[in-house]
Amino acid sequence: MPVEISQAQLPSILLLSVILAAVVIAVYLSLKSGDKYSVEDSERDAISFAGVVKEAQGPITTFLILAFIVLIVWAIAYLFLYL
């Protein structure tokens, strides 16, 4: 039995598909982001504050770069559309 999609449902299905693809890509990138910078690297570079808090500086991950790009593009598009 074939599934019928009306023209009114098409934008909703397209939006759902884009959101699902974005979530899959985000999860993949967040899982792969730790491959380049190991736990040993972060422990070596860590600075301890009173033995309670540790701070380590490492490279920015691909997930964060992509998230920042998406947010900047969204903000620019929002400004052009609504200001």
ChimeraX attribute file (.defattr): number of C-alpha atoms within 10 A of each C-alpha:
attribute: neighborCount
match mode: 1-to-1
recipient: residues
	/A:1	3
	/A:2	4
	/A:3	5
	/A:4	7
	/A:5	9
	/A:6	8
	/A:7	8
	/A:8	8
	/A:9	10
	/A:10	11
	/A:11	11
	/A:12	11
	/A:13	12
	/A:14	11
	/A:15	11
	/A:16	12
	/A:17	12
	/A:18	12
	/A:19	12
	/A:20	12
	/A:21	12
	/A:22	12
	/A:23	12
	/A:24	12
	/A:25	13
	/A:26	17
	/A:27	13
	/A:28	12
	/A:29	16
	/A:30	14
	/A:31	11
	/A:32	13
	/A:33	16
	/A:34	12
	/A:35	9
	/A:36	11
	/A:37	13
	/A:38	11
	/A:39	11
	/A:40	9
	/A:41	13
	/A:42	15
	/A:43	14
	/A:44	10
	/A:45	14
	/A:46	15
	/A:47	14
	/A:48	12
	/A:49	9
	/A:50	7
	/A:51	7
	/A:52	6
	/A:53	9
	/A:54	13
	/A:55	12
	/A:56	12
	/A:57	11
	/A:58	13
	/A:59	8
	/A:60	10
	/A:61	17
	/A:62	15
	/A:63	18
	/A:64	14
	/A:65	10
	/A:66	13
	/A:67	13
	/A:68	12
	/A:69	12
	/A:70	11
	/A:71	11
	/A:72	12
	/A:73	12
	/A:74	12
	/A:75	12
	/A:76	10
	/A:77	11
	/A:78	11
	/A:79	10
	/A:80	9
	/A:81	8
	/A:82	6
	/A:83	5
